[in-house]
Amino acid sequence: MGFFSKLKNSLKKTKSNVISQVESMLKSFSKIDDELFAQLEELLIMGDVGVATAQKICCVLRDRVRKDGVKDPSLIYGLLEKIIAEILSGESKLNLTTKPSIILIVGVNGVGKTTTIGKLADKLKKDGKKVILAAADTFRAAAIDQLEVWAKRSGSDIVKHNEGSDPAAVVFDTISAAKARNCDVILCDTAGRLHNKKHLMDELFKINKIISRELQNADKEILLVLDATTGQNAVNQAKEFKNVTNLTGVVLTKFDGTAKGGIVISIKEELGIPVKLMGVGEQIDDLQTFDANSFAKALFEKDSND
C-alpha cells in the first residue's frame, strides 16, 4: 500500500465522523446562508478542530464565498479543502543540515514516544544517515530497555546509563560519541512527567544547556509527540510543553485509530507549531513526513462509489 493510500486509510474514522457529515449537510441546503455556516462550524468543532479554529475557518470561508460570488452550497466542499490546506501549509521537513544534527523528542508517557524514536531512526537510516540514540529517559528502566530494542531493529548506535542517572549526562555522552563516530543525527529520548512541570522544566533546561554548549552551531529540532486519539487533550499538552520548551514541530501518532483528525488543524492554527511527522499505521515504515496538500486531499477526496 502506497503512502497516500495509507494516509486515506488512517483518516477513515475522521472522514466518516466529520467530513461525510459536512458533505451530507451541504446537500441539504439549497442556498448559502447563516444557518449553513452555523451547522458547518458545529460539525468542525465535533471533529476536534477547536472552537477558535472552526470560527476562523468559517470566517475565511464566508469571505471567499462573498469574494468569488459562490451561490451553490455544494461548492463549499472544495473551498473548505483549499482553506484547510492553506492553514496547514508551511515547512514540515526536518532541519538536519549540520553534522551532527540533534532531535530532542518530548511528550508525556504513553503517547508512543519511544516507538516514534525507533521509527524515526529507521526512516533516517533509510535516508542514508548514521544515527545514534540517547536514552535520556532515565526515570523508567522500561524506557531504556525499549529504546535499546529499537536501536537494534533500526541498526542505530545507542548511549545509555543506569536508571535514575542524570539525563543531561546521557545527552553529553551521546554528543561526544556522535562526534567520535561521525554520526549524522542524534535522537534524544526524554522523560514525560508533565504532572511535575518544574522537574520537567529543570530537566529540559539542563539538556538544552548541554546541547547549546557542545553543539553550538548544530541544527536542533525539538519535536513533541502527541497521541491523535486524545483530541483536544493533545492540544492542551502541546500548550503545556510550549510553555517549557521551544518546540519546532509535532509528531502525531496513532492516527489510524482516531476520529479526531481535526486536531492537526487546531495545533497549527492555535499554537503556530507545524506538524512534521505523522503515524499512518503500526509498521516501522509508517511514520511519514506530513504534507498539507496530501492531508487535505485524503480527507476530502470522495470515494469512487460516491
C-alpha positions in Angstrom: 0.0 0.0 0.0 1.4 3.4 -1.0 1.7 6.3 1.3 -1.4 8.2 0.0 -3.5 5.0 0.3 -2.2 4.6 3.9 -3.0 8.2 4.6 -6.5 7.9 3.3 -7.0 4.7 5.3 -5.7 6.4 8.5 -8.2 9.2 8.1 -11.2 6.9 7.6 -12.6 7.5 11.0 -12.2 11.2 10.9 -13.7 11.3 7.4 -16.7 9.2 8.5 -17.2 11.1 11.7 -16.9 14.7 10.3 -16.3 15.1 6.6 -19.1 12.8 5.4 -21.4 14.7 7.7 -20.3 18.0 6.2 -20.9 16.7 2.8 -24.4 15.5 3.7 -25.2 18.8 5.5 -24.2 20.8 2.4 -26.5 18.6 0.2 -29.4 19.6 2.5 -29.1 23.3 1.7 -30.4 25.0 -1.5 -28.7 28.3 -0.7 -25.7 29.6 1.3 -26.9 31.3 4.5 -26.1 31.9 8.1 -27.7 28.6 9.1 -25.3 26.7 6.8 -22.3 28.3 8.4 -23.6 27.7 11.9 -24.0 24.0 11.2 -20.6 23.7 9.5 -18.9 25.3 12.5 -20.7 22.9 14.8 -19.5 19.9 12.7 -15.9 21.1 12.6 -15.9 21.5 16.4 -17.2 17.9 16.7 -14.2 16.9 14.7 -11.9 18.4 17.3 -10.9 21.3 15.1 -11.4 23.5 18.2 -13.8 26.4 18.6 -11.4 29.2 17.7 -10.1 27.4 14.6 -13.6 26.4 13.5 -14.7 30.0 13.8 -11.7 31.2 11.8 -12.3 28.6 9.0 -15.9 29.7 8.7 -14.9 33.4 8.7 -12.4 32.8 5.9 -15.0 30.7 4.0 -17.6 33.5 4.3 -15.1 36.0 2.8 -14.1 33.5 0.0 -17.8 32.9 -0.9 -18.6 36.6 -1.0 -15.4 37.5 -3.0 -15.9 34.7 -5.5 -19.7 35.1 -5.8 -20.3 31.5 -4.9 -24.1 30.6 -4.7 -24.1 26.8 -4.9 -23.7 25.1 -1.4 -22.0 22.1 -3.0 -19.0 24.2 -4.0 -18.3 24.9 -0.3 -16.8 21.4 0.0 -14.0 22.2 -2.4 -13.4 25.6 -0.9 -13.1 24.0 2.6 -10.4 21.6 1.4 -8.4 24.5 0.0 -8.7 26.6 3.1 -7.6 23.7 5.4 -4.7 23.0 3.1 -3.7 26.7 3.3 -3.9 26.7 7.1 -1.7 23.6 7.4 0.8 24.7 4.8 4.3 25.6 6.0 7.7 24.0 6.5 7.2 20.4 7.5 10.6 18.9 6.7 13.1 18.3 9.5 16.0 20.7 9.5 19.1 18.4 9.7 21.8 20.0 7.5 24.7 20.0 10.1 26.8 17.0 11.1 25.8 16.1 13.7 22.2 17.5 14.0 20.2 16.7 17.0 16.5 15.9 17.6 15.0 16.2 21.1 11.9 14.1 21.5 9.4 15.2 24.2 6.0 14.1 25.3 4.0 12.5 28.1 4.3 8.8 28.8 2.0 6.6 26.8 1.8 8.6 23.5 4.3 6.4 21.6 7.4 8.5 22.2 10.0 5.7 22.3 8.3 3.9 19.4 8.4 7.1 17.4 12.1 7.5 18.0 12.7 3.9 16.8 10.6 4.5 13.6 12.3 7.9 13.0 15.7 6.3 13.4 14.8 3.7 10.8 13.5 6.4 8.5 16.7 8.4 8.8 18.8 5.3 8.3 17.0 4.6 5.0 17.8 8.2 4.0 21.5 7.4 4.4 22.0 9.0 7.8 24.2 7.5 10.6 22.0 7.7 13.7 22.8 7.5 17.4 20.2 7.3 20.2 20.4 8.9 23.6 18.4 7.0 26.3 17.8 10.2 28.4 14.5 9.0 29.8 16.3 7.6 32.9 13.1 7.8 35.0 11.8 4.5 33.7 14.0 1.4 33.2 11.5 0.1 30.7 12.1 3.2 28.5 15.8 2.4 28.3 15.2 -1.3 27.5 12.6 -0.4 24.9 14.9 2.1 23.2 17.7 -0.5 23.1 15.3 -2.9 21.3 14.5 -0.1 18.7 18.2 0.7 18.3 18.8 -3.0 17.3 15.8 -3.0 15.0 16.9 0.1 13.2 20.6 -0.6 13.2 21.5 2.5 15.3 24.0 3.1 18.0 22.8 3.9 21.5 24.2 5.5 24.6 22.6 4.6 27.9 23.2 4.9 31.6 21.6 3.2 34.6 18.0 4.0 35.7 17.9 7.2 37.8 21.1 8.7 36.1 21.3 12.3 35.2 19.6 12.7 31.7 21.9 15.6 30.8 24.9 13.4 31.4 23.4 10.8 29.0 23.0 13.6 26.4 26.5 14.8 26.9 28.0 11.3 26.5 25.9 10.8 23.4 27.1 14.0 21.8 30.7 13.0 22.5 30.0 9.6 21.0 28.3 11.1 17.9 31.3 13.3 17.2 33.8 10.4 17.7 31.8 8.0 15.5 31.0 10.6 12.8 27.2 10.3 13.2 24.8 12.5 11.3 21.8 12.6 13.7 21.4 12.4 17.4 18.0 11.3 18.6 17.3 12.0 22.3 14.5 10.4 24.3 13.3 12.4 27.4 11.1 11.7 30.4 7.4 12.6 30.1 6.5 13.8 33.5 4.1 16.7 32.7 2.4 16.3 36.1 5.6 17.7 37.6 6.3 20.7 35.4 9.1 22.2 37.4 11.0 18.9 37.3 10.4 18.7 33.6 11.4 22.3 33.0 14.6 21.9 35.0 15.5 18.6 33.2 14.9 20.1 29.7 16.8 23.3 30.7 19.8 21.2 31.7 19.7 19.1 28.5 19.3 22.2 26.3 22.2 23.9 28.1 24.4 20.9 27.3 23.3 20.9 23.6 23.9 24.6 23.3 27.4 24.3 24.8 28.5 21.1 23.0 26.8 21.7 19.6 26.8 25.4 19.3 26.1 25.6 15.6 24.2 22.4 15.1 20.7 22.2 13.7 18.3 21.3 16.5 14.7 20.0 16.3 12.5 19.8 19.4 9.6 17.5 18.5 6.5 17.0 20.6 4.9 13.5 20.3 1.1 13.6 20.7 -1.5 10.8 20.6 -4.0 11.8 18.0 -6.8 9.8 19.6 -6.9 12.1 22.6 -8.2 15.0 20.6 -8.3 18.4 22.3 -6.4 16.9 25.3 -3.4 16.6 22.9 -3.8 20.3 22.1 -3.7 21.1 25.8 -0.5 19.0 26.2 1.1 21.0 23.3 0.2 24.3 25.1 1.9 23.0 28.3 5.1 21.8 26.5 5.2 25.0 24.5 5.4 26.8 27.9 8.5 24.9 29.0 10.5 24.4 25.8 10.9 25.9 22.3 9.0 23.4 20.2 9.9 23.2 16.5 7.3 20.7 15.4 4.8 18.0 16.4 4.7 14.3 15.7 1.1 12.8 15.7 0.9 9.1 16.5 -2.0 6.6 16.4 -3.7 8.5 13.5 -5.1 5.3 12.1 -7.2 4.8 15.3 -8.8 8.3 15.7 -11.9 10.1 14.5 -10.4 13.3 15.8 -8.1 14.3 12.9 -9.1 17.9 13.2 -6.5 18.4 16.0 -3.9 18.7 13.2 -5.6 22.0 12.1 -6.1 23.1 15.7 -2.5 22.6 16.6 -1.2 24.5 13.6 -3.7 27.4 13.8 -3.9 27.9 17.6 -0.3 27.2 18.5 1.6 28.0 15.3 3.5 24.7 15.6 3.8 22.7 12.4 3.0 19.0 12.3 6.2 17.5 10.9 5.6 13.8 11.1 2.5 11.5 11.4 2.0 7.9 12.1 -0.3 6.3 9.5 0.0 2.7 10.8 1.8 0.3 13.1 4.6 -0.8 10.8 8.2 0.5 11.2 7.9 2.5 7.9 4.5 4.1 8.7 6.0 7.3 10.2 5.8 9.8 7.3 6.7 13.4 6.7 3.5 15.5 6.9 2.2 17.1 3.7 -0.6 19.7 4.0 -1.9 19.2 0.4 -1.9 15.4 0.7 -3.6 15.5 4.1 -6.4 17.8 2.8 -6.8 15.8 -0.4 -7.0 12.5 1.5 -9.5 14.0 4.0 -11.9 15.4 1.3 -11.4 13.0 -1.6 -14.7 11.4 -2.4 -14.9 7.6 -2.6 -15.2 6.1 -6.1 -18.6 4.8 -5.3 -20.0 8.2 -4.3 
